[in-house]
Amino acid sequence: MFGHREPLTRRDLESIADEDHRYELVDGVLLMSPSPRPLHQRVVARVLAAVSVHCPRDCEALPAPVDVVLADDTVLIPDVVVGRRSDYTERALAGTPVLAVEVISPSSRLIDTELKRARLAEAGCPNYWLVDPYVPSVLCLGLRDGAYVTLDEARRDQTLALTVPYAVTLNPADLVSDY
């Protein structure tokens, strides 16, 4: 199926039946990630809980895997995505997210910090957060004139009281703690 040299599309991606891996599509190129580790999932669950508290009624926060269709040849799966309810379809978020959050894994660092960041900026995603559980840290980026700039950042036991895109409180140490 994937022996041709044409860029892959969303339809090709939907035909893959593999529950053990997560597949994304960037500019027609297939990216595969292994199943996440417990630390990664702990952080995802806590970020989801934090962004859900004051999520506006016209939006919904969901954990991966939710396909975010940015173009026919680009489908990303952020670890946590906040989208407008009107943009969710039965299969995907078919529109630009309000917020995309990636929890960095050693195997995904370059993809999360460079590739996904660039594609989400091109698509006009106004907020992109990177959570590094190994520091731990949270970097909150906002789109300004087509590029992401740092809006706020916290390391270890610093608490972030964010107002953009809406009220969210995060503490990197609490996100990773196994208490």
Contacts in CASP RR format, 6 or more apart in sequence:
PFRMAT RR
TARGET T0000
AUTHOR 0000-0000-0000
METHOD contacts of the structure
MODEL  1
MFGHREPLTRRDLESIADEDHRYELVDGVLLMSPSPRPLHQRVVARVLAA
VSVHCPRDCEALPAPVDVVLADDTVLIPDVVVGRRSDYTERALAGTPVLA
VEVISPSSRLIDTELKRARLAEAGCPNYWLVDPYVPSVLCLGLRDGAYVT
LDEARRDQTLALTVPYAVTLNPADLVSDY
1 12 0 8 1.000
1 15 0 8 1.000
2 8 0 8 1.000
2 12 0 8 1.000
2 30 0 8 1.000
7 27 0 8 1.000
7 28 0 8 1.000
7 29 0 8 1.000
7 73 0 8 1.000
8 25 0 8 1.000
8 28 0 8 1.000
8 29 0 8 1.000
8 30 0 8 1.000
8 73 0 8 1.000
9 25 0 8 1.000
9 28 0 8 1.000
9 72 0 8 1.000
9 73 0 8 1.000
10 25 0 8 1.000
10 69 0 8 1.000
10 72 0 8 1.000
10 73 0 8 1.000
10 75 0 8 1.000
12 25 0 8 1.000
12 30 0 8 1.000
13 23 0 8 1.000
13 24 0 8 1.000
13 25 0 8 1.000
13 30 0 8 1.000
13 67 0 8 1.000
13 75 0 8 1.000
14 91 0 8 1.000
16 23 0 8 1.000
20 34 0 8 1.000
20 35 0 8 1.000
21 32 0 8 1.000
21 33 0 8 1.000
21 34 0 8 1.000
21 35 0 8 1.000
22 32 0 8 1.000
22 33 0 8 1.000
22 34 0 8 1.000
22 35 0 8 1.000
22 64 0 8 1.000
22 65 0 8 1.000
22 77 0 8 1.000
23 30 0 8 1.000
23 31 0 8 1.000
23 32 0 8 1.000
23 33 0 8 1.000
24 30 0 8 1.000
24 31 0 8 1.000
24 33 0 8 1.000
24 75 0 8 1.000
24 76 0 8 1.000
24 77 0 8 1.000
25 31 0 8 1.000
25 73 0 8 1.000
25 74 0 8 1.000
25 75 0 8 1.000
25 76 0 8 1.000
26 73 0 8 1.000
26 74 0 8 1.000
26 76 0 8 1.000
26 115 0 8 1.000
26 116 0 8 1.000
26 119 0 8 1.000
27 73 0 8 1.000
27 74 0 8 1.000
28 73 0 8 1.000
28 74 0 8 1.000
31 111 0 8 1.000
33 105 0 8 1.000
33 107 0 8 1.000
33 108 0 8 1.000
34 107 0 8 1.000
36 44 0 8 1.000
36 103 0 8 1.000
36 105 0 8 1.000
37 105 0 8 1.000
39 133 0 8 1.000
39 176 0 8 1.000
40 79 0 8 1.000
40 103 0 8 1.000
40 105 0 8 1.000
40 133 0 8 1.000
42 175 0 8 1.000
42 176 0 8 1.000
42 178 0 8 1.000
43 103 0 8 1.000
43 131 0 8 1.000
43 133 0 8 1.000
43 175 0 8 1.000
43 176 0 8 1.000
44 63 0 8 1.000
44 64 0 8 1.000
44 79 0 8 1.000
44 80 0 8 1.000
44 103 0 8 1.000
45 63 0 8 1.000
46 174 0 8 1.000
46 175 0 8 1.000
47 79 0 8 1.000
47 80 0 8 1.000
47 101 0 8 1.000
47 103 0 8 1.000
47 129 0 8 1.000
47 131 0 8 1.000
47 170 0 8 1.000
47 175 0 8 1.000
48 61 0 8 1.000
48 62 0 8 1.000
48 63 0 8 1.000
48 80 0 8 1.000
50 168 0 8 1.000
50 169 0 8 1.000
50 170 0 8 1.000
51 61 0 8 1.000
51 80 0 8 1.000
51 82 0 8 1.000
51 99 0 8 1.000
51 101 0 8 1.000
51 168 0 8 1.000
52 61 0 8 1.000
53 167 0 8 1.000
53 168 0 8 1.000
54 166 0 8 1.000
54 167 0 8 1.000
54 168 0 8 1.000
55 61 0 8 1.000
55 82 0 8 1.000
55 166 0 8 1.000
56 166 0 8 1.000
58 84 0 8 1.000
58 85 0 8 1.000
58 86 0 8 1.000
59 82 0 8 1.000
59 83 0 8 1.000
59 84 0 8 1.000
59 85 0 8 1.000
59 98 0 8 1.000
60 82 0 8 1.000
60 83 0 8 1.000
60 85 0 8 1.000
60 88 0 8 1.000
61 80 0 8 1.000
61 81 0 8 1.000
61 82 0 8 1.000
61 83 0 8 1.000
61 99 0 8 1.000
62 80 0 8 1.000
62 81 0 8 1.000
62 82 0 8 1.000
63 79 0 8 1.000
63 80 0 8 1.000
64 77 0 8 1.000
64 78 0 8 1.000
64 79 0 8 1.000
64 80 0 8 1.000
64 81 0 8 1.000
65 77 0 8 1.000
66 77 0 8 1.000
66 78 0 8 1.000
66 81 0 8 1.000
66 92 0 8 1.000
66 93 0 8 1.000
67 75 0 8 1.000
67 76 0 8 1.000
67 77 0 8 1.000
67 91 0 8 1.000
67 92 0 8 1.000
67 93 0 8 1.000
68 75 0 8 1.000
68 76 0 8 1.000
68 77 0 8 1.000
68 78 0 8 1.000
68 81 0 8 1.000
68 92 0 8 1.000
68 93 0 8 1.000
68 95 0 8 1.000
68 97 0 8 1.000
68 100 0 8 1.000
69 75 0 8 1.000
69 92 0 8 1.000
69 93 0 8 1.000
69 94 0 8 1.000
69 95 0 8 1.000
70 76 0 8 1.000
70 95 0 8 1.000
70 96 0 8 1.000
70 119 0 8 1.000
70 120 0 8 1.000
70 122 0 8 1.000
70 123 0 8 1.000
71 123 0 8 1.000
74 119 0 8 1.000
74 123 0 8 1.000
75 92 0 8 1.000
76 100 0 8 1.000
76 116 0 8 1.000
76 119 0 8 1.000
76 120 0 8 1.000
78 97 0 8 1.000
78 100 0 8 1.000
78 101 0 8 1.000
78 102 0 8 1.000
78 116 0 8 1.000
79 101 0 8 1.000
79 102 0 8 1.000
79 103 0 8 1.000
79 131 0 8 1.000
80 99 0 8 1.000
80 100 0 8 1.000
80 101 0 8 1.000
81 93 0 8 1.000
81 97 0 8 1.000
81 99 0 8 1.000
81 100 0 8 1.000
81 101 0 8 1.000
82 97 0 8 1.000
82 98 0 8 1.000
82 99 0 8 1.000
82 100 0 8 1.000
82 165 0 8 1.000
83 93 0 8 1.000
83 95 0 8 1.000
83 97 0 8 1.000
83 98 0 8 1.000
83 99 0 8 1.000
84 95 0 8 1.000
84 98 0 8 1.000
87 93 0 8 1.000
87 94 0 8 1.000
87 95 0 8 1.000
87 96 0 8 1.000
88 94 0 8 1.000
95 123 0 8 1.000
96 123 0 8 1.000
96 124 0 8 1.000
96 125 0 8 1.000
96 126 0 8 1.000
97 120 0 8 1.000
97 125 0 8 1.000
98 125 0 8 1.000
98 126 0 8 1.000
98 127 0 8 1.000
98 165 0 8 1.000
99 125 0 8 1.000
99 126 0 8 1.000
99 127 0 8 1.000
99 128 0 8 1.000
99 129 0 8 1.000
99 165 0 8 1.000
100 116 0 8 1.000
100 120 0 8 1.000
100 125 0 8 1.000
100 127 0 8 1.000
100 128 0 8 1.000
100 129 0 8 1.000
101 128 0 8 1.000
101 129 0 8 1.000
101 130 0 8 1.000
101 131 0 8 1.000
102 108 0 8 1.000
102 112 0 8 1.000
102 116 0 8 1.000
102 128 0 8 1.000
102 129 0 8 1.000
102 130 0 8 1.000
102 131 0 8 1.000
103 131 0 8 1.000
103 133 0 8 1.000
104 112 0 8 1.000
104 113 0 8 1.000
104 130 0 8 1.000
104 131 0 8 1.000
104 132 0 8 1.000
104 133 0 8 1.000
104 134 0 8 1.000
106 134 0 8 1.000
112 130 0 8 1.000
113 130 0 8 1.000
116 128 0 8 1.000
117 128 0 8 1.000
117 130 0 8 1.000
117 141 0 8 1.000
117 148 0 8 1.000
120 128 0 8 1.000
121 128 0 8 1.000
121 143 0 8 1.000
121 146 0 8 1.000
121 147 0 8 1.000
121 148 0 8 1.000
124 143 0 8 1.000
124 146 0 8 1.000
125 143 0 8 1.000
126 142 0 8 1.000
126 143 0 8 1.000
126 165 0 8 1.000
127 140 0 8 1.000
127 141 0 8 1.000
127 142 0 8 1.000
127 143 0 8 1.000
127 151 0 8 1.000
127 164 0 8 1.000
127 165 0 8 1.000
128 141 0 8 1.000
128 142 0 8 1.000
128 143 0 8 1.000
128 148 0 8 1.000
129 138 0 8 1.000
129 139 0 8 1.000
129 140 0 8 1.000
129 141 0 8 1.000
130 138 0 8 1.000
130 139 0 8 1.000
130 141 0 8 1.000
131 137 0 8 1.000
131 138 0 8 1.000
131 139 0 8 1.000
131 172 0 8 1.000
131 175 0 8 1.000
132 138 0 8 1.000
132 139 0 8 1.000
133 175 0 8 1.000
133 176 0 8 1.000
135 155 0 8 1.000
135 156 0 8 1.000
135 172 0 8 1.000
136 155 0 8 1.000
136 156 0 8 1.000
136 172 0 8 1.000
136 173 0 8 1.000
136 175 0 8 1.000
136 176 0 8 1.000
137 153 0 8 1.000
137 154 0 8 1.000
137 155 0 8 1.000
137 156 0 8 1.000
137 172 0 8 1.000
138 153 0 8 1.000
138 154 0 8 1.000
138 160 0 8 1.000
138 170 0 8 1.000
138 172 0 8 1.000
138 175 0 8 1.000
139 150 0 8 1.000
139 153 0 8 1.000
140 150 0 8 1.000
140 151 0 8 1.000
140 152 0 8 1.000
140 153 0 8 1.000
140 160 0 8 1.000
140 162 0 8 1.000
140 164 0 8 1.000
141 148 0 8 1.000
141 149 0 8 1.000
141 150 0 8 1.000
141 151 0 8 1.000
142 148 0 8 1.000
142 149 0 8 1.000
142 150 0 8 1.000
142 151 0 8 1.000
142 164 0 8 1.000
151 162 0 8 1.000
151 164 0 8 1.000
152 160 0 8 1.000
152 162 0 8 1.000
153 160 0 8 1.000
154 160 0 8 1.000
154 170 0 8 1.000
154 171 0 8 1.000
154 172 0 8 1.000
155 172 0 8 1.000
156 172 0 8 1.000
156 173 0 8 1.000
157 171 0 8 1.000
157 172 0 8 1.000
157 173 0 8 1.000
158 171 0 8 1.000
158 172 0 8 1.000
159 169 0 8 1.000
159 170 0 8 1.000
159 171 0 8 1.000
160 168 0 8 1.000
160 169 0 8 1.000
160 170 0 8 1.000
160 171 0 8 1.000
161 167 0 8 1.000
161 169 0 8 1.000
162 168 0 8 1.000
162 169 0 8 1.000
162 170 0 8 1.000
END
